[in-house]
């Protein structure tokens, strides 16, 4: 019966801690042999104190490594861009987008949102669904508390005579009430009509 109880306890501890904590085998030896542990209470206290210090260090490291809200928005911006491109457009423009367009998008996001106070940065949101068909919307960034949009990133399909189709990436900002069309850059697609967004 003792073996069965021992195996059950080992399983429960491993299961409840997801395998992070494994039972100390000296405990089982002392239980089976009826021996007292050779540890003194003061030694146990020192071990607990040391483990508490390490837990505090891990917790402080985790709090120091909380992600920057602007970095999170930038990462989500890239994801939303590729969702908009879909599997047909992305392979054609991916390299140029990564080298030429997205670094500029990062700079615009960092400079515009960097001027916000820390509390506002914690409430930043990004639209979750880019525009499909022939819509220009890639993503919009807003203050989640007030709902005020701060930046709008768009891409427009342009047909240029004798050249073909280009994608014009641009953005609008709340600083001028979204009136000015700030060009980021153009990427050539093809002379053939491009597919719809999200396709």
C-alpha positions in Angstrom: 0.0 0.0 0.0 2.9 2.4 0.8 4.3 2.0 -2.8 0.9 2.7 -4.3 0.5 5.8 -2.1 4.1 6.9 -3.0 3.5 6.6 -6.7 0.2 8.4 -6.4 1.8 11.3 -4.6 4.6 11.6 -7.1 2.1 11.6 -9.9 -0.1 14.2 -8.3 2.9 16.5 -7.5 4.2 16.2 -11.0 0.8 16.7 -12.6 -0.2 19.7 -10.5 3.1 21.5 -11.1 3.2 20.4 -14.8 6.5 18.6 -14.1 8.3 21.6 -12.9 8.7 20.3 -9.3 9.7 16.7 -8.8 9.5 15.2 -5.3 12.8 14.9 -3.5 13.7 11.2 -3.3 15.3 11.6 0.2 11.8 12.1 1.5 10.7 8.7 0.2 13.9 7.1 1.7 13.2 8.5 5.1 9.5 7.5 5.0 10.3 3.9 3.9 13.2 3.4 6.3 11.7 5.3 9.2 14.8 7.5 9.3 14.9 11.1 10.3 16.2 13.5 7.8 19.8 14.6 8.4 18.8 18.2 7.7 18.5 20.6 10.6 15.6 23.0 10.8 18.0 25.9 10.3 19.3 24.3 7.0 15.7 24.0 5.8 15.1 27.7 6.7 18.2 28.7 4.7 17.1 26.7 1.7 13.6 28.3 1.8 15.2 31.7 2.1 17.5 31.0 -0.9 14.6 29.8 -3.0 12.5 32.9 -2.1 15.4 35.1 -3.2 15.5 33.2 -6.6 11.7 33.5 -6.9 11.9 37.3 -6.3 14.7 37.6 -8.8 12.7 35.7 -11.5 9.6 37.9 -10.7 11.6 41.1 -11.0 13.2 39.9 -14.2 9.7 39.2 -15.6 8.4 42.6 -14.6 11.5 44.2 -16.2 10.9 42.3 -19.4 7.3 43.3 -20.0 6.9 44.1 -23.6 6.9 47.7 -24.8 3.4 48.5 -26.0 4.8 50.2 -29.1 6.9 47.2 -30.0 3.8 45.0 -29.6 1.8 47.4 -32.0 4.6 47.2 -34.5 4.6 43.4 -34.5 0.8 43.3 -34.9 1.1 45.9 -37.7 3.3 43.5 -39.7 0.8 40.6 -39.0 -2.1 42.7 -40.2 -0.2 43.7 -43.4 0.5 40.1 -44.4 -3.2 39.2 -43.6 -4.2 42.0 -46.1 -1.7 40.8 -48.8 -3.1 37.3 -48.7 -1.4 34.3 -50.2 -1.5 35.6 -53.8 0.0 39.1 -53.3 2.4 38.5 -50.4 5.0 36.3 -52.3 5.3 39.0 -55.1 5.9 42.0 -52.9 7.2 40.5 -49.6 10.9 41.2 -50.1 10.4 44.8 -51.2 7.9 45.4 -48.4 10.3 44.1 -45.8 13.2 46.1 -47.1 11.6 49.3 -48.2 8.1 49.8 -46.8 7.9 48.3 -43.3 11.0 50.0 -41.8 9.3 53.3 -42.7 6.1 52.1 -41.1 8.0 51.2 -37.9 9.6 54.7 -37.8 6.2 56.4 -38.2 4.6 54.3 -35.5 7.5 54.8 -33.1 7.8 58.6 -33.6 4.1 59.3 -33.6 3.2 57.0 -30.6 6.4 57.7 -28.8 5.2 61.2 -27.9 2.2 59.7 -26.0 2.3 59.5 -22.2 3.0 56.0 -20.7 -0.6 55.5 -19.6 -1.9 56.1 -23.2 0.7 53.8 -24.6 -0.7 51.0 -22.5 -4.1 51.4 -24.1 -3.1 51.4 -27.7 -5.1 49.1 -30.0 -4.8 48.1 -33.6 -7.7 47.2 -35.9 -8.0 43.4 -36.3 -9.4 43.1 -39.9 -7.7 44.7 -42.9 -10.0 45.9 -45.7 -10.6 43.3 -48.4 -11.5 43.5 -52.1 -10.1 46.9 -53.3 -10.3 48.7 -49.9 -7.2 50.7 -49.0 -7.2 50.0 -45.2 -4.3 47.9 -43.9 -4.7 48.8 -40.2 -5.7 51.7 -37.9 -4.1 52.4 -34.5 -6.3 54.0 -31.8 -6.4 54.8 -28.2 -8.4 52.0 -26.7 -9.8 54.0 -23.8 -11.1 57.0 -25.8 -11.6 55.3 -29.2 -9.7 58.1 -30.9 -7.8 57.0 -34.0 -4.2 58.0 -34.1 -2.8 56.6 -37.3 -4.3 55.0 -40.4 -2.1 52.9 -42.7 -3.4 52.3 -46.3 -2.3 50.9 -49.6 -3.8 52.0 -52.9 -3.6 50.1 -56.2 -2.6 52.4 -59.0 -2.6 51.6 -62.7 0.1 53.6 -64.5 -0.1 53.7 -68.3 2.4 51.5 -70.1 4.0 50.5 -66.8 1.4 48.4 -65.0 0.1 48.1 -61.5 1.8 49.6 -58.4 0.9 49.5 -54.7 1.1 53.0 -53.1 1.7 52.7 -49.3 0.7 55.7 -47.3 -0.6 56.8 -44.0 -2.8 59.5 -42.4 -2.4 60.9 -38.9 -4.6 62.5 -36.3 -2.2 65.4 -36.0 -3.7 66.9 -39.2 -7.2 65.4 -38.9 -6.3 62.6 -41.4 -6.3 65.1 -44.3 -2.7 64.8 -45.6 -1.7 61.8 -47.6 1.8 60.9 -46.3 3.5 58.6 -48.9 5.7 55.8 -47.6 6.6 54.3 -51.0 5.5 52.3 -54.0 5.9 48.7 -55.0 5.5 47.4 -58.5 3.2 44.5 -58.9 2.8 43.5 -62.6 1.2 44.5 -65.8 -1.5 42.0 -65.1 -4.5 43.0 -62.9 -3.7 42.2 -59.3 -6.0 39.9 -57.3 -8.2 41.4 -54.6 -6.8 41.9 -51.1 -7.1 39.0 -48.6 -7.2 36.5 -51.4 
